[in-house]
Amino acid sequence: MSLIAEIADGRIAPVYVLYGSEHTPMRAVVEALRRAVLDPATAAFNHERFVGRELEGPGRVLEACMQVPMLAAHRLVELDEPEAIGKGRGAANPKLIDGLIAYLASPLPSCVLVITSVGIDARSRFVTAAKKTGVVEKFEGLRRAEDAAGFVAEHARQAGIAIERAAISVLVERIGTSVSALISGLEQASLHAGGAPVRAADVAAVVADAREAVVFDLTDAVGMGKHERALAVLARIVAQADGAMSEVLPLQSMLARQLRLLMLAHGVGLRAGDLEARAGVPAFVARKLIDQARSFSPARLRRAFTALVRLDADLKGGSFVAGREPLLAVQRWILDACGVTVGVARRA
């Protein structure tokens, strides 16, 4: 039985640690927990969300976990990026999370604590502690095209989407093995099919190639300020290119185009219809761009574009280090755009 099916069946654990680079299936589990745990009538009193990089310590999270549920059986407390707690003022002190680790060892049955992250791994203290009292699930991309095809077929079956075998092949060929991107691509193709079985032509009409999908994932992570997720996406690009930066560098122009479209989205007041007309993109692309633009504050968008202009100059000979280590330069762009280069002088 899948984790979502267990949750829907009422088998709720007091602690969940969900980690890895695939945020779409991770988010689906979180949404399933919200549906199962929260009553809309009392959700405002029993639901709290925290982001590690915004916390100086775990105190507020622990206080939220220890509150008594109001007219409900459980509270739901979500914590994203726990490894970033305390980093707002520089390097985090590992001892800051000791209290949170202690809570994971003995959680309250009246609270469901959900921890999500792309920056922890199987050796993390969060994972070790949670395995004894709750549920730990890793979300990562599939390794082989055959596995990706099998995943699409099974996901389509569970979602009630009829899809032809040829369509599955085209979907995997265009997107690759990213679970998040495959789910998104299947949904887009299904909408294009209009209730009929999804054909290869439907996939070709709405699904961009794998690099464009990855660019969307990368800018999505930067827009939310999630540098760990963005770096994980970049690492996946490099791995898929077998470490060849010649395959990675063309992403720079694609990122520039994406950021210009997001600027245009803000310029038309985040209205999908106006963006579709001004940018000349399909309606479904305009809607996705509007959703992504909402995660970018104007200041973050300007910072990302300015850093990208600087990256372009560096890669074209403005920096000896960037010329020798272009991957390092792209990683620096991510950190600059996310505004997390704490203690490092901002470059002019």
C-alpha distance (Angstrom), angle and dihedral (degrees) to the residues before:
residue distance angle dihedral
M1 . . .
S2 3.81 . .
L3 3.78 121.2 .
I4 3.81 92.0 -111.2
A5 3.81 90.5 50.6
E6 3.82 90.4 51.0
I7 3.80 90.3 51.6
A8 3.81 92.2 48.0
D9 3.81 87.8 50.2
G10 3.81 89.8 58.2
R11 3.80 97.4 -105.9
I12 3.79 96.8 137.3
A13 3.81 122.5 171.8
P14 3.83 123.2 -153.5
V15 3.81 92.3 -125.4
Y16 3.80 134.2 36.2
V17 3.81 125.4 -177.5
L18 3.80 109.8 -170.0
Y19 3.80 116.4 179.8
G20 3.79 143.1 158.8
S21 3.79 140.9 80.5
E22 3.82 98.7 -72.9
H23 3.79 104.7 87.8
T24 3.83 99.5 172.6
P25 3.84 97.9 66.5
M26 3.81 88.6 37.5
R27 3.80 90.2 54.8
A28 3.83 89.9 47.6
V29 3.82 89.8 59.3
V30 3.81 91.4 48.8
E31 3.81 90.7 50.3
A32 3.81 90.3 48.8
L33 3.80 89.3 53.8
R34 3.79 91.0 50.0
R35 3.80 90.7 52.7
A36 3.79 92.8 47.0
V37 3.81 99.7 42.6
L38 3.78 106.1 33.2
D39 3.79 129.4 70.6
P40 3.83 108.9 -152.3
A41 3.80 89.4 -135.3
T42 3.82 93.2 60.6
A43 3.83 102.9 21.1
A44 3.81 92.5 107.9
F45 3.82 89.3 62.5
N46 3.80 98.7 40.5
H47 3.80 105.5 40.0
E48 3.81 126.4 77.8
R49 3.80 130.3 168.2
F50 3.80 128.9 -162.1
V51 3.82 136.3 -177.3
G52 3.80 116.1 -149.0
R53 3.81 96.8 -138.5
E54 3.82 89.1 58.0
L55 3.81 93.2 54.8
E56 3.80 129.1 81.9
G57 3.80 90.4 -160.9
P58 3.81 141.5 -11.3
G59 3.80 94.8 -95.8
R60 3.81 97.1 105.6
V61 3.80 91.4 48.2
L62 3.81 92.7 50.9
E63 3.80 91.6 46.8
A64 3.80 89.8 52.4
C65 3.81 91.0 50.5
M66 3.80 92.4 51.2
Q67 3.80 97.2 51.3
V68 3.78 117.3 108.3
P69 3.84 113.5 -109.1
M70 3.80 113.6 -108.6
L71 3.80 112.6 -127.3
A72 3.80 90.1 -28.9
A73 3.79 140.4 88.6
H74 3.80 95.7 -120.6
R75 3.78 145.5 20.1
L76 3.81 120.1 -138.8
V77 3.80 117.7 -141.4
E78 3.82 120.6 -178.5
L79 3.80 125.2 -164.0
D80 3.80 121.5 -175.0
E81 3.83 123.2 -167.9
P82 3.83 97.3 8.6
E83 3.80 90.1 173.7
A84 3.84 88.6 64.6
I85 3.82 95.1 60.6
G86 3.80 108.6 130.1
K87 3.81 95.3 11.7
G88 3.79 92.9 112.3
R89 3.80 88.9 86.7
G90 3.78 98.4 38.3
A91 3.79 134.9 -71.8
A92 3.79 111.9 6.1
N93 3.80 120.5 -113.6
P94 3.84 107.3 -127.0
K95 3.81 89.5 -145.9
L96 3.81 89.6 65.2
I97 3.80 90.6 79.3
D98 3.81 96.0 48.8
G99 3.81 90.8 100.2
L100 3.78 91.4 51.8
I101 3.81 91.9 49.0
A102 3.80 88.8 50.7
Y103 3.81 89.9 52.7
L104 3.81 91.4 51.3
A105 3.80 88.2 56.2
S106 3.82 91.1 56.5
P107 3.82 111.0 17.6
L108 3.79 124.2 -179.2
P109 3.81 114.0 -106.6
S110 3.82 90.6 -138.7
C111 3.82 93.0 65.1
V112 3.79 134.0 60.0
L113 3.81 109.9 -152.1
V114 3.80 115.3 -163.6
I115 3.81 118.1 -167.4
T116 3.80 118.8 -170.4
S117 3.79 129.3 -177.3
V118 3.78 147.1 148.7
G119 3.79 92.3 -161.3
I120 3.80 101.6 66.7
D121 3.79 129.7 73.1
A122 3.77 140.0 -161.6
R123 3.81 91.3 -77.7
S124 3.79 93.1 56.8
R125 3.78 118.5 121.2
F126 3.81 87.6 -127.3
V127 3.79 91.0 59.2
T128 3.80 94.4 44.5
A129 3.81 93.9 49.4
A130 3.81 95.6 42.7
K131 3.81 94.0 51.3
K132 3.82 88.9 68.6
T133 3.80 97.7 52.1
G134 3.79 109.1 17.7
V135 3.78 147.5 6.5
V136 3.80 126.7 -53.7
E137 3.80 119.7 -169.6
K138 3.80 129.1 175.7
F139 3.80 119.8 -152.1
E140 3.77 115.8 -159.8
G141 3.78 139.2 146.6
L142 3.77 122.1 -84.4
R143 3.79 116.6 -101.4
R144 3.80 103.4 -140.9
A145 3.79 136.2 39.1
E146 3.81 89.1 -125.1
D147 3.80 90.0 57.3
A148 3.80 90.5 48.5
A149 3.81 91.4 51.6
G150 3.79 90.6 50.1
F151 3.79 90.7 48.9
V152 3.81 92.4 51.6
A153 3.80 91.8 49.3
E154 3.82 92.5 49.8
H155 3.81 94.7 43.1
A156 3.81 90.2 49.3
R157 3.82 90.1 50.5
Q158 3.81 92.2 51.0
A159 3.81 91.5 46.5
G160 3.81 92.7 48.2
I161 3.83 93.1 -116.4
A162 3.82 117.5 145.0
I163 3.80 110.3 -144.9
E164 3.80 132.1 174.0
R165 3.80 120.0 -124.0
A166 3.82 91.0 -119.0
A167 3.81 89.5 54.7
I168 3.79 90.5 53.9
S169 3.80 90.3 52.5
V170 3.81 92.6 50.8
L171 3.80 91.3 46.6
V172 3.81 92.7 53.2
E173 3.81 91.9 42.7
R174 3.81 92.2 53.6
I175 3.79 99.5 39.1
G176 3.78 106.9 27.5
T177 3.80 124.5 -151.2
S178 3.81 102.7 -38.3
V179 3.81 107.3 126.5
S180 3.81 92.4 -154.4
A181 3.80 92.9 51.3
L182 3.81 92.9 44.8
I183 3.80 92.0 53.3
S184 3.80 91.4 48.0
G185 3.80 92.3 46.9
L186 3.79 92.8 49.3
E187 3.80 91.1 51.1
Q188 3.81 92.2 50.0
A189 3.81 92.9 48.2
S190 3.81 90.8 47.9
L191 3.80 91.5 53.5
H192 3.80 90.0 49.1
A193 3.80 90.6 51.0
G194 3.81 89.3 56.8
G195 3.79 96.8 -143.2
A196 3.79 96.3 -41.1
P197 3.80 121.2 110.6
V198 3.79 110.9 -73.4
R199 3.80 111.6 -106.3
A200 3.80 132.0 -167.4
A201 3.82 88.8 -102.6
D202 3.81 90.6 58.3
V203 3.79 91.0 53.2
A204 3.79 92.8 47.0
A205 3.81 91.1 49.8
V206 3.79 97.6 56.0
V207 3.80 111.0 16.8
A208 3.80 119.1 85.2
D209 3.78 121.1 -147.1
A210 3.79 119.7 -84.6
R211 3.80 95.9 -95.1
E212 3.82 92.6 55.2
A213 3.80 90.3 48.6
V214 3.80 89.9 51.1
V215 3.81 91.3 48.9
F216 3.80 88.5 54.9
D217 3.81 90.3 50.5
L218 3.80 90.8 48.2
T219 3.81 95.8 49.3
D220 3.81 90.0 43.1
A221 3.81 90.2 57.8
V222 3.81 92.3 45.2
G223 3.79 90.8 49.3
M224 3.79 90.9 56.4
G225 3.80 91.0 45.6
K226 3.81 91.1 -117.7
H227 3.78 99.7 144.9
E228 3.82 93.6 170.2
R229 3.80 90.7 57.3
A230 3.81 91.8 45.0
L231 3.80 91.5 50.6
A232 3.81 89.5 48.8
V233 3.82 90.4 53.4
L234 3.81 90.2 49.2
A235 3.80 90.1 49.9
R236 3.81 88.9 52.6
I237 3.82 90.4 52.4
V238 3.79 91.3 51.7
A239 3.81 91.9 46.4
Q240 3.81 92.2 50.7
A241 3.81 88.7 50.5
D242 3.82 90.4 50.0
G243 3.79 88.7 -116.3
A244 3.81 94.3 -57.1
M245 3.80 108.2 144.0
S246 3.82 89.2 -165.4
E247 3.79 85.3 75.1
V248 3.79 92.6 46.4
L249 3.81 101.9 46.8
P250 3.84 95.0 69.8
L251 3.81 86.0 66.0
Q252 3.79 87.5 75.3
S253 3.82 93.5 72.2
M254 3.80 90.6 42.9
L255 3.80 90.4 52.2
A256 3.80 89.8 50.2
R257 3.80 90.6 52.6
Q258 3.80 91.2 48.0
L259 3.81 92.6 50.6
R260 3.83 91.2 48.0
L261 3.81 89.4 53.1
L262 3.80 90.3 50.1
M263 3.81 90.0 50.9
L264 3.79 88.6 50.9
A265 3.82 89.5 49.7
H266 3.80 89.5 57.4
G267 3.80 89.3 44.2
V268 3.82 92.1 59.0
G269 3.80 92.3 47.6
L270 3.82 95.8 -102.8
R271 3.82 91.5 -69.0
A272 3.80 111.2 149.3
G273 3.80 95.3 -154.8
D274 3.80 93.0 53.5
L275 3.81 91.7 46.0
E276 3.80 91.2 50.8
A277 3.81 90.1 54.0
R278 3.82 97.2 42.5
A279 3.81 98.1 42.5
G280 3.80 97.7 35.2
V281 3.80 93.5 -130.4
P282 3.83 128.2 139.8
A283 3.80 117.7 -91.3
F284 3.80 94.5 -108.6
V285 3.83 90.7 51.7
A286 3.81 90.8 49.4
R287 3.81 90.7 52.4
K288 3.81 91.6 50.1
L289 3.79 91.1 48.2
I290 3.81 91.6 50.9
D291 3.80 90.4 50.6
Q292 3.80 90.7 49.6
A293 3.81 93.4 44.8
R294 3.80 89.7 57.8
S295 3.82 89.1 63.4
F296 3.82 90.4 56.0
S297 3.78 117.4 76.9
P298 3.83 110.7 -150.9
A299 3.82 88.7 -110.5
R300 3.82 93.1 52.9
L301 3.80 90.9 46.3
R302 3.82 91.9 52.6
R303 3.81 90.6 46.5
A304 3.81 91.8 50.7
F305 3.80 93.3 49.2
T306 3.81 93.7 44.9
A307 3.80 90.4 50.4
L308 3.82 89.9 48.9
V309 3.83 91.4 53.6
R310 3.81 88.1 51.2
L311 3.82 90.4 48.6
D312 3.79 90.2 53.0
A313 3.81 91.1 52.9
D314 3.80 92.1 46.4
L315 3.81 93.6 51.0
K316 3.79 91.1 48.7
G317 3.78 92.7 59.5
G318 3.80 104.1 -72.3
S319 3.79 92.3 113.8
F320 3.79 127.9 39.3
V321 3.82 90.8 -157.3
A322 3.81 93.2 50.9
G323 3.78 90.4 49.6
R324 3.79 91.4 53.3
E325 3.82 96.8 37.3
P326 3.83 109.5 26.5
L327 3.81 91.8 165.7
L328 3.79 89.4 59.6
A329 3.81 89.2 51.8
V330 3.82 92.1 52.3
Q331 3.81 90.2 48.4
R332 3.81 88.5 51.7
W333 3.82 88.8 52.3
I334 3.79 90.0 55.7
L335 3.81 92.5 50.1
D336 3.81 92.2 45.9
A337 3.80 92.9 47.5
C338 3.81 91.7 48.6
G339 3.79 91.1 47.6
V340 3.79 94.4 -128.6
T341 3.82 101.4 123.1
V342 3.79 89.5 114.2
G343 3.79 113.5 -173.8
V344 3.81 92.6 11.2
A345 3.77 117.5 112.4
R346 3.81 110.6 -113.4
R347 3.79 110.3 -111.7
A348 3.79 118.5 -118.3
